[in-house]
Each structure stands twice: as structure tokens, then as C-alpha cells.
């Protein structure tokens, strides 16, 4: 049999310096999971090429809750921070401009060791209390998965953390993740966990944390003010008076809500990467 075909690679375009781009004072920012790629999956070559082509006329960046290595893997591989004008990993708490790191701070530094330990202990109790419902949804999504055999319920990233009620290891298939997301939307498991975490550790408490549903199986956790609007402190309104933002979870409680609603941005809600591509074509390439 013939060997398998390698994945298609996007045609790379040499980038025009920002000062020479016709509309370089307009920044176009994209969420990653659900907007440019299926969560935890590689973006299609057409998406990577779209980013390259946009960058011939505009400033272009991404802002996502995932860590930098994950974003780099999803969006064309090495040198992501040099292939975009801005890369805002973990909502911009880990930030790059023109390939240079400009900010990085961890949630553990923010909380201090004592509060961090208390948060982990309380989270473990909460997930245990929801274990029966979590097991039910998990087995509906994946007949072979057993909650007791799974791990990585708290993923520590460079700066922020992500709670995953069903555990991230062993990895679920794309179909299983999608099935769980649908079941969870109907059952409200992650929504209940977010409400309880907000009550115990949210903005009205000494912990000053915020919680939002992120991706298909997780809950993003960050200090107050570390939502996606955090990245805007690195985007000068004098240099970039116009900022477009594209995201899929723009509803209240979703990871894109705050930046979508920010007066600094023009927000665009998308349903998936194909919809993003279609909207970008209509807004920025039509008639050009």
C-alpha cells in the first residue's frame, strides 16, 4: 500500500512590515478554540493562510486561554509568535509582540502559596461532590471511559489554570469531546461548578478569581482582570484605534464575553472556524 499522505501545509507569505501595511492601525484579534480550530485540534491550512493574508494589510493577533505551546501546535507550528503581531496566550498574561515575550506572571504568584493550597483542596471536594453526575455524562460521551481511571482534573499552565471535571488524561477523541460538550450544555454540569467556584473563590472573596466555561471540556480560572481583556493593556489605543475581535463563546459566562463586550473592541460572534473564514472574507477581503 502507498504511504499515507502528509498533512497539507499552508503556503507561507512574506509579511509586510506593520508601518507599510495599508491598514496597519487596525488590529484583528481571534480567539483560538472554536474560532480558528476545533478545540485541541490543528487548524486547517486555510485558516493559517488567512492569518498570513490578513497580515499583509492589518495587524493580526490571537488571544486564547490555552498555553503558548498548545497554540503554536494548533496554528502552523514553530515561530508562531514571530508569524503574528501579537500572541496572547492564557488570555494575554503570557504575551508576545513581534516574537518577543512582553509579559508573564503565574496564578500561584497572585494567590500566594497558602491560598493556592486552599483553592486546590476546595476544588477537590467540589469535584467529588459532582462525581456521580460527571460519571454519568462521561459514560454517555464515551462508553470506554471511567472517571476513576482518569487524571489531570487541574491543569497548571504557564500563568493560569484550567479545571476539567472529567479529566484530560487519557485523551478523549474529537467525537467524544464534542459529545460531552453537547451533554454538558443540556445538563449544566460545568455551569453549576462555575457558580459554586464563583461563590467560594470569586470576585467577592479574598481569592479574587474568575471562572468561565472554556473549550469543550474545561473551565478556565484566572484572577479578576485576567480575562481576555487583560491583553488589551498591551494594545495602545493610539497605535490601534480600531480592534476587531472574533470569538465563539461571547455569551455571559463564556470565555470570550468580556473582550467581546469591551468598548475597546468591535465584537464578532462565530460558530466555528468555517464561519470565521466566511466572516473575515466578507469583512476584510471583499472588493480588495
Secondary structure, 3 states (H helix, E strand, C coil): CCCCCCCCCCCCCCCCCHHHCCEEEEEEEECCECCCECCCCCCCHHHHHHHHHHCCCEEEEEECCCCHHHHHHHCCCCCHHHHCCEEEEHHHCEEEECCEEEECCCHHHHHCHHHHHHHHHHHHHHHHHCHHHHHHHHHHHCCCCCHHHCECCEEECCCCEEECCCCCECCCCHHHHHHHHHHHHHHCHHHHHHHHHHHHHCCCCCCCEEEEEECCCEEEEEECCCCHHHHHHHCCCCCCCEEEEEECCCCCCECCHHHHHCCCCEEEECCCHHHHHHHHHHHHHCCC
